[in-house]
Amino acid sequence: MSNLQNLQSYDPFADTG
C-alpha cells in the first residue's frame, strides 16, 4: 500500500477538509 501511504503523507486537500 505504498500509494495510500504516499497520499496520506502528502494531502494537498487535507487542509481544505
MOPAC internal coordinates of N, CA, C and O (Angstrom, degrees):
PM7 1SCF
backbone

  N    0.0000 0     0.00 0     0.00 0    0    0    0
  C    1.4836 1     0.00 0     0.00 0    1    0    0
  C    1.5317 1   109.09 1     0.00 0    2    1    0
  O    1.2310 1   120.87 1  -128.37 1    3    2    1
  N    1.2879 1   115.95 1    51.63 1    3    2    1
  C    1.4640 1   119.40 1  -179.33 1    5    3    2
  C    1.5276 1   110.33 1   -69.75 1    6    5    3
  O    1.2310 1   121.09 1   142.15 1    7    6    5
  N    1.3223 1   115.52 1   -37.85 1    7    6    5
  C    1.4620 1   120.23 1  -179.25 1    9    7    6
  C    1.5167 1   111.10 1   -60.39 1   10    9    7
  O    1.2310 1   120.77 1   131.61 1   11   10    9
  N    1.3115 1   116.13 1   -48.39 1   11   10    9
  C    1.4705 1   120.75 1  -178.09 1   13   11   10
  C    1.5250 1   110.06 1   -60.48 1   14   13   11
  O    1.2310 1   121.25 1   134.16 1   15   14   13
  N    1.3212 1   115.22 1   -45.84 1   15   14   13
  C    1.4646 1   119.65 1  -179.07 1   17   15   14
  C    1.5313 1   109.93 1   -62.00 1   18   17   15
  O    1.2310 1   120.60 1   138.74 1   19   18   17
  N    1.3176 1   116.45 1   -41.26 1   19   18   17
  C    1.4590 1   120.47 1  -179.40 1   21   19   18
  C    1.5186 1   110.72 1   -62.89 1   22   21   19
  O    1.2310 1   120.80 1   136.93 1   23   22   21
  N    1.3125 1   116.07 1   -43.07 1   23   22   21
  C    1.4593 1   120.57 1  -179.35 1   25   23   22
  C    1.5197 1   110.37 1   -64.16 1   26   25   23
  O    1.2310 1   121.20 1   135.37 1   27   26   25
  N    1.3189 1   115.32 1   -44.63 1   27   26   25
  C    1.4662 1   119.82 1  -179.01 1   29   27   26
  C    1.5303 1   110.10 1   -62.22 1   30   29   27
  O    1.2310 1   121.04 1   140.99 1   31   30   29
  N    1.3224 1   115.61 1   -39.01 1   31   30   29
  C    1.4567 1   120.64 1  -178.72 1   33   31   30
  C    1.5321 1   109.69 1   -65.35 1   34   33   31
  O    1.2310 1   120.66 1   140.19 1   35   34   33
  N    1.3076 1   116.34 1   -39.81 1   35   34   33
  C    1.4720 1   121.12 1  -178.44 1   37   35   34
  C    1.5267 1   110.09 1  -118.99 1   38   37   35
  O    1.2310 1   120.68 1   -87.78 1   39   38   37
  N    1.3303 1   116.30 1    92.22 1   39   38   37
  C    1.4698 1   120.56 1  -178.61 1   41   39   38
  C    1.5240 1   110.30 1  -112.91 1   42   41   39
  O    1.2310 1   119.81 1   -83.09 1   43   42   41
  N    1.3320 1   117.96 1    96.91 1   43   42   41
  C    1.4623 1   121.73 1  -179.27 1   45   43   42
  C    1.5220 1   111.71 1   -68.12 1   46   45   43
  O    1.2310 1   120.85 1   160.15 1   47   46   45
  N    1.3364 1   115.98 1   -19.85 1   47   46   45
  C    1.4617 1   120.45 1  -178.21 1   49   47   46
  C    1.5273 1   111.78 1  -105.50 1   50   49   47
  O    1.2310 1   120.94 1  -175.01 1   51   50   49
  N    1.3211 1   115.80 1     4.99 1   51   50   49
  C    1.4638 1   120.21 1  -179.12 1   53   51   50
  C    1.5264 1   109.51 1   -65.78 1   54   53   51
  O    1.2310 1   121.06 1   144.47 1   55   54   53
  N    1.3274 1   115.58 1   -35.53 1   55   54   53
  C    1.4674 1   119.24 1  -179.29 1   57   55   54
  C    1.5242 1   110.56 1   -70.49 1   58   57   55
  O    1.2310 1   121.07 1   141.43 1   59   58   57
  N    1.3371 1   115.56 1   -38.57 1   59   58   57
  C    1.4653 1   119.63 1  -178.40 1   61   59   58
  C    1.5237 1   110.55 1   -71.59 1   62   61   59
  O    1.2310 1   120.77 1   152.53 1   63   62   61
  N    1.3192 1   116.14 1   -27.47 1   63   62   61
  C    1.4538 1   118.10 1   179.07 1   65   63   62
  C    1.4836 1   109.63 1   129.34 1   66   65   63
  O    1.2310 1   120.10 1   180.00 1   67   66   65

